Amino acid sequence: MDFQHWFNAALKEYDSLRTESLTAMKNQQSTLQFGTAVLGVSLGLAFNVQDPKARFLAFSVLIPVLSLVFFILYAIEFGRMVRVGRYIDAVERRINALFTNMEGPLGWEQWLEHNVGNRTPRLAF
C-alpha cells in the first residue's frame, strides 16, 4: 500500500472519530435533558401523592433508581467521548509525525491535552 492511500485512510478515520465524539457529546446532552425532565416529573408526582407508603417508595426507590440510570447512561457516553479523544490524539500524532520539516496539520486533542484547566486559551501558532 502506498503512502497516499494510508494517509487518506488515516484522514477518513480521523473524520469518523470526530463525528463519533460529537455524537457522544450530543447523547450526553440528550441524556441530561431527558433525565432532568423525567426526574422533575417524578418529583412532582411524588410530592402530590397522598399515600405515605407510595410517597416513601417514590422517594426511596423510584427517584434514586432513575437518577442512577441516567447517571450511568451519561457516564457511558462520557467514557465513549474520552476513549475517542484519546484515540484521535494517537491518530493526530501519527499523521503529524509525517511532517518533519513543519508543524503537523492536526492538533486539537494535543492542544486540549496541554491547555486543560487554562482559563485563557492559547493558540499553538
Secondary structure, DSSP 4 states (H G I P E B T S, - for coil): --HHHHHHHHHHHHHHHHHHHHHHHHHHHHHHHHHHHHHHHHHHHHHH---HHHHHHIIIIIHHHHHHHHHHHHHHHHHHHHHHHHHHHHHHHHHHTT-SSS--S--HHHHHHHHTT-SS-----
